[in-house]
Amino acid sequence: MSRVIQLCLLVVFSLSVSLLAAGQIPAPAPLNYTNIDLAGQQQTIVGGINDAGIMVGAYRDGAGAQHAYITGKDGSFRTVDFPGAIATLGEGINNRGDIVGSYADAQNVRHGFLFSDGKFTTIDFPDPDAIFNFAADINDRGDIAGIYNTSDGGIHGYIFTRDGFTSIDLSQAPFAPITQAFGIDNRDRVTGEFADADFNLHGFVFQSGSAQQVDVPGEQQTGVNGISERSELVGSALDDDFVQHGFLLSKGTFLTVDFPGADATAPSKVNEKGTIVGRYFEFTPVLQIHSFLAVPGAGNGNVSATQNQGAPRPRLTRICGSQEWRDHPEDIKDPGSCAVQH
């Protein structure tokens, strides 16, 4: 069974602390950062982490092929590829060790998947017009959040539970609506981003048919990627120079999450212990994608100094829903990674 939820009126997220002045970037979060690129592999991407510290993600091998991976408690990793797929991307993991993500079939069509008890299952939203599927996160009950793209250019979020699929459409865009669901916790609070009537992106927390809008003060675009059981949110936002910063929203306070020396940072998930995983980017001399782990602590320096210089983000923006956009699911959680073609 499936059902569709259409929401046009959103409840604006209430900030109980004093608002920052427009253009002022929140202070750095007290975090200790570690690079967690897989040894001997290219372009490591970390998607999720559970409370035991087990991580999932993807890497590219020497031939450029994309594989999903899961780490062990000892820091080792093993490849987890959907059978027959030409590419696999791990995105979320729960405390049972169930994994969700996406894979590309022989025709290069993306599907969502669940890997549980050693078995793979395809997770695709049951819409005959769906041409792209992406399972982004899973909670301990096995409920899944993700996105699907339809042939008319629309991008939609969904929740998959034992009762079936529920489509989440919060976008107020007059055409090519954009709603993407990236995180889910054990209370079925779903996080993501949506486009308003002017195609500006806002973060959201959705639960039981209603949504709260989340915007980082002083930033122009916001997307929320992960949520913890302690109600901490992580995601990223674009400033006026199109520079991408990570953020942590904890106890009503926004804090910057920027890997030291990086040109851009994109947190993916946060677990119950407050440990954050995500990606960071270096743009010179060529684009390089790395992964990081950030653990709460005293912090290791002024982590926002490099990004606060305001250097424009050089990576090209793809057209939302285009084949090129669908070919790079590792980018879709970044605000501004796609643009609507008017």
C-alpha positions as CSV (number, residue, x, y, z in Angstrom):
1,M,0.0,0.0,0.0
2,S,1.2,3.5,-0.7
3,R,-0.1,6.9,0.1
4,V,0.9,10.5,-0.8
5,I,1.2,13.4,1.7
6,Q,1.1,16.9,0.2
7,L,2.1,19.8,2.5
8,C,2.1,23.4,1.5
9,L,2.0,25.1,4.9
10,L,5.2,24.5,7.0
11,V,5.8,25.3,10.6
12,V,8.9,27.4,10.8
13,F,11.6,25.9,13.1
14,S,11.7,27.9,16.3
15,L,15.1,29.0,17.6
16,S,15.0,29.4,21.4
17,V,18.5,31.1,21.4
18,S,19.3,34.5,20.1
19,L,19.4,34.7,16.3
20,L,22.7,35.4,14.6
21,A,23.0,38.6,12.6
22,A,22.5,38.1,8.8
23,G,25.7,37.0,7.2
24,Q,27.3,35.9,10.4
25,I,28.5,32.3,10.3
26,P,27.9,30.3,13.5
27,A,30.9,29.6,15.8
28,P,32.8,26.3,15.2
29,A,31.6,23.2,17.0
30,P,33.9,21.7,19.6
31,L,34.9,18.7,17.6
32,N,38.1,16.7,17.0
33,Y,38.4,15.8,13.3
34,T,40.0,12.7,11.7
35,N,40.4,11.8,8.0
36,I,38.9,8.3,7.4
37,D,39.7,7.7,3.8
38,L,40.1,4.0,3.0
39,A,43.7,3.0,2.5
40,G,44.6,2.3,-1.1
41,Q,41.2,3.4,-2.5
42,Q,40.0,6.4,-4.5
43,Q,37.4,9.0,-3.5
44,T,36.2,7.6,-0.2
45,I,32.6,8.6,0.7
46,V,31.1,7.9,4.1
47,G,27.3,7.8,4.3
48,G,26.3,6.7,7.8
49,I,27.4,5.6,11.2
50,N,25.5,3.7,14.0
51,D,25.9,4.0,17.7
52,A,28.6,1.3,17.8
53,G,30.7,3.4,15.4
54,I,30.3,1.1,12.4
55,M,30.3,3.1,9.2
56,V,29.0,2.6,5.7
57,G,29.8,4.4,2.5
58,A,31.4,4.0,-0.9
59,Y,34.8,4.2,-2.6
60,R,36.1,4.1,-6.2
61,D,38.8,1.5,-7.0
62,G,41.8,1.9,-9.3
63,A,39.5,1.4,-12.3
64,G,37.1,4.1,-11.1
65,A,34.3,1.6,-10.3
66,Q,32.1,2.5,-7.3
67,H,31.7,-0.1,-4.4
68,A,29.8,0.1,-1.1
69,Y,31.7,-0.8,2.1
70,I,31.1,-1.4,5.8
71,T,33.8,-0.9,8.5
72,G,34.6,-3.2,11.4
73,K,35.2,-2.1,15.0
74,D,38.9,-2.6,14.3
75,G,39.0,-0.2,11.5
76,S,38.9,-2.8,8.7
77,F,36.4,-2.7,5.9
78,R,34.7,-5.1,3.6
79,T,33.1,-4.5,0.2
80,V,29.2,-4.8,0.0
81,D,28.1,-4.7,-3.6
82,F,24.6,-5.4,-4.9
83,P,24.7,-8.6,-7.1
84,G,25.1,-7.7,-10.7
85,A,25.3,-4.0,-10.1
86,I,27.8,-1.8,-12.0
87,A,28.0,0.6,-9.0
88,T,26.9,0.5,-5.3
89,L,26.6,3.3,-2.8
90,G,26.1,2.7,1.0
91,E,24.2,5.5,2.8
92,G,22.7,4.4,6.1
93,I,23.2,1.8,8.8
94,N,21.1,1.1,11.9
95,N,22.1,-0.5,15.2
96,R,21.2,-4.0,13.9
97,G,23.7,-3.6,11.1
98,D,21.1,-3.3,8.4
99,I,22.4,-1.2,5.5
100,V,20.6,0.9,2.9
101,G,21.8,2.7,-0.2
102,S,21.5,2.7,-4.0
103,Y,22.9,0.7,-6.9
104,A,23.1,1.1,-10.6
105,D,21.9,-1.9,-12.7
106,A,23.3,-3.0,-16.1
107,Q,21.3,-0.2,-17.8
108,N,22.7,2.4,-15.4
109,V,19.4,2.9,-13.7
110,R,19.6,3.7,-9.9
111,H,17.6,1.7,-7.4
112,G,17.4,1.7,-3.6
113,F,18.5,-1.3,-1.7
114,L,18.3,-2.9,1.8
115,F,21.0,-5.3,2.9
116,S,19.8,-7.3,6.0
117,D,20.9,-10.6,7.4
118,G,23.1,-11.2,4.4
119,K,20.4,-10.7,1.9
120,F,19.8,-7.8,-0.6
121,T,16.4,-6.4,-1.4
122,T,15.6,-3.7,-3.9
123,I,13.7,-0.8,-2.4
124,D,11.9,1.2,-5.2
125,F,9.0,3.6,-4.7
126,P,6.0,2.0,-6.5
127,D,5.4,4.8,-9.1
128,P,5.3,3.8,-12.7
129,D,7.0,7.1,-13.6
130,A,9.8,6.7,-11.1
131,I,13.2,6.7,-13.0
132,F,15.6,7.0,-10.1
133,N,15.5,5.6,-6.5
134,F,17.8,6.2,-3.5
135,A,17.4,4.7,0.0
136,A,19.2,7.2,2.3
137,D,18.7,6.0,5.9
138,I,17.2,3.3,8.1
139,N,16.1,3.2,11.8
140,D,16.2,0.4,14.2
141,R,12.6,-0.7,13.3
142,G,13.7,-1.0,9.7
143,D,11.8,2.1,8.5
144,I,13.6,3.7,5.5
145,A,13.8,7.3,4.2
146,G,14.8,8.1,0.7
147,I,14.0,9.8,-2.6
148,Y,12.7,9.0,-6.0
149,N,12.8,11.0,-9.2
150,T,9.9,10.9,-11.7
151,S,10.1,11.3,-15.5
152,D,8.5,14.8,-15.3
153,G,11.5,16.1,-13.5
154,G,10.0,16.0,-10.0
155,I,12.1,14.9,-7.0
156,H,10.2,13.4,-4.1
157,G,11.0,12.1,-0.6
158,Y,9.5,9.0,0.9
159,I,9.2,6.9,4.0
160,F,8.9,3.1,3.8
161,T,7.5,1.2,6.8
162,R,5.7,-2.1,7.4
163,D,2.5,-0.2,6.2
164,G,4.1,0.6,2.8
165,F,5.4,3.7,1.1
166,T,4.5,7.3,1.9
167,S,5.5,10.0,-0.5
168,I,6.6,13.3,1.1
169,D,6.2,16.4,-1.1
170,L,6.9,19.7,0.7
171,S,8.0,21.7,-2.3
172,Q,6.1,24.9,-3.3
173,A,7.9,25.1,-6.6
174,P,5.5,25.8,-9.5
175,F,7.2,23.1,-11.6
176,A,9.9,20.5,-11.1
177,P,9.2,20.2,-7.3
178,I,12.2,19.1,-5.1
179,T,11.8,17.3,-1.8
180,Q,14.6,15.0,-0.7
181,A,14.5,12.8,2.5
182,F,17.9,11.9,3.9
183,G,17.6,10.8,7.5
184,I,15.3,9.0,9.9
185,D,15.4,8.2,13.6
186,N,13.5,5.8,15.8
187,R,10.6,8.2,16.3
188,D,10.2,8.4,12.5
189,R,11.4,11.9,12.3
190,V,12.6,12.4,8.8
191,T,15.1,15.1,7.7
192,G,15.9,16.5,4.3
193,E,15.5,19.5,2.1
194,F,12.8,21.1,-0.1
195,A,12.6,23.9,-2.7
196,D,10.3,26.9,-2.1
197,A,8.4,28.8,-4.7
198,D,11.6,30.6,-5.7
199,F,13.6,27.3,-5.8
200,N,15.5,28.2,-2.7
201,L,16.4,25.2,-0.6
202,H,15.4,24.8,3.1
203,G,16.0,22.0,5.5
204,F,13.1,20.2,7.2
205,V,12.2,17.8,10.0
206,F,9.0,15.9,9.1
207,Q,6.9,13.8,11.6
208,S,3.3,12.5,11.6
209,G,2.2,14.6,8.7
210,S,3.7,18.0,9.7
211,A,7.0,19.6,9.0
212,Q,9.4,22.1,10.6
213,Q,11.5,24.3,8.4
214,V,15.2,24.5,9.3
215,D,17.5,27.3,8.0
216,V,21.0,28.1,9.1
217,P,21.0,31.8,10.1
218,G,22.9,34.0,7.6
219,E,23.1,31.3,4.9
220,Q,21.2,31.2,1.6
221,Q,20.5,27.4,1.2
222,T,20.2,24.7,3.8
223,G,19.8,20.9,3.7
224,V,19.5,18.6,6.8
225,N,21.0,15.2,6.3
226,G,21.0,13.4,9.6
227,I,19.2,13.3,13.0
228,S,20.2,11.6,16.2
229,E,18.0,10.3,19.0
230,R,19.1,13.3,21.0
231,S,17.5,15.5,18.4
232,E,20.8,16.8,17.1
233,L,20.7,17.7,13.4
234,V,23.6,17.8,10.9
235,G,23.7,19.0,7.3
236,S,25.2,21.7,5.2
237,A,24.5,25.2,3.9
238,L,25.7,27.6,1.2
239,D,26.8,31.1,2.1
240,D,26.5,34.2,-0.2
241,D,29.7,33.2,-2.1
242,F,28.3,29.7,-2.7
243,V,30.8,28.2,-0.2
244,Q,29.5,25.1,1.5
245,H,29.7,24.8,5.3
246,G,28.7,21.9,7.5
247,F,26.5,22.6,10.5
248,L,25.4,21.0,13.8
249,L,22.1,22.1,15.4
250,S,22.3,21.1,19.1
251,K,20.0,22.2,21.9
252,G,18.7,25.1,19.8
253,T,22.2,26.4,18.8
254,F,23.7,26.3,15.3
255,L,27.5,25.4,15.2
256,T,29.8,25.2,12.2
257,V,31.2,21.8,11.2
258,D,34.1,22.5,8.8
259,F,37.0,20.0,8.3
260,P,40.3,21.9,9.0
261,G,41.7,23.3,5.8
262,A,38.9,22.0,3.5
263,D,37.3,24.1,0.8
264,A,33.9,22.6,1.5
265,T,32.4,20.3,4.1
266,A,29.2,18.1,4.0
267,P,28.3,16.2,7.2
268,S,26.1,13.1,6.5
269,K,25.0,11.6,9.8
270,V,25.3,11.9,13.6
271,N,24.9,9.1,16.1
272,E,23.7,8.9,19.7
273,K,27.2,9.8,21.0
274,G,27.3,13.0,18.9
275,T,29.9,11.5,16.5
276,I,29.5,13.0,13.0
277,V,30.6,11.6,9.7
278,G,30.7,13.2,6.3
279,R,32.8,14.4,3.4
280,Y,35.1,17.3,2.7
281,F,36.4,18.7,-0.5
282,E,39.6,20.1,-1.9
283,F,39.3,22.0,-5.1
284,T,42.9,22.6,-6.1
285,P,44.7,21.5,-8.1
286,V,41.8,19.2,-9.0
287,L,38.6,18.2,-7.1
288,Q,39.3,15.7,-4.4
289,I,36.6,14.1,-2.2
290,H,37.6,12.8,1.3
291,S,35.7,11.5,4.3
292,F,35.9,12.5,8.0
293,L,35.0,11.5,11.5
294,A,34.3,14.3,14.0
295,V,34.1,13.4,17.7
296,P,32.9,15.8,20.4
297,G,35.7,17.3,22.4
298,A,37.7,20.5,22.9
299,G,38.1,21.0,19.2
300,N,41.3,21.1,17.1
301,G,41.7,24.7,16.0
302,N,39.7,27.4,14.2
303,V,38.1,24.9,11.7
304,S,36.2,27.5,9.8
305,A,39.1,29.8,8.9
306,T,39.7,28.5,5.4
307,Q,36.0,28.4,4.4
308,N,35.3,31.8,5.8
309,Q,37.6,33.4,3.2
310,G,34.7,33.3,0.8
311,A,36.2,31.6,-2.2
312,P,33.5,30.7,-4.7
313,R,32.6,27.0,-5.0
314,P,34.1,25.9,-8.3
315,R,32.2,22.6,-8.8
316,L,29.6,22.7,-11.6
317,T,26.0,22.6,-10.6
318,R,23.9,19.9,-12.4
319,I,20.3,20.2,-13.6
320,C,18.0,18.6,-11.1
321,G,16.7,15.2,-12.3
322,S,19.0,15.1,-15.3
323,Q,20.9,11.9,-16.3
324,E,24.1,13.5,-15.1
325,W,22.5,14.3,-11.8
326,R,21.3,10.8,-11.4
327,D,24.7,9.4,-12.3
328,H,26.2,11.1,-9.2
329,P,24.1,10.1,-6.2
330,E,27.1,10.8,-4.0
331,D,26.4,14.5,-4.6
332,I,22.7,14.8,-4.1
333,K,22.8,15.6,-0.4
334,D,24.7,18.8,-0.9
335,P,22.5,22.0,-1.1
336,G,22.9,23.6,-4.4
337,S,24.2,20.4,-6.1
338,C,21.4,20.7,-8.6
339,A,19.5,23.7,-10.2
340,V,16.1,23.9,-11.8
341,Q,16.3,24.7,-15.6
342,H,13.8,27.5,-16.3
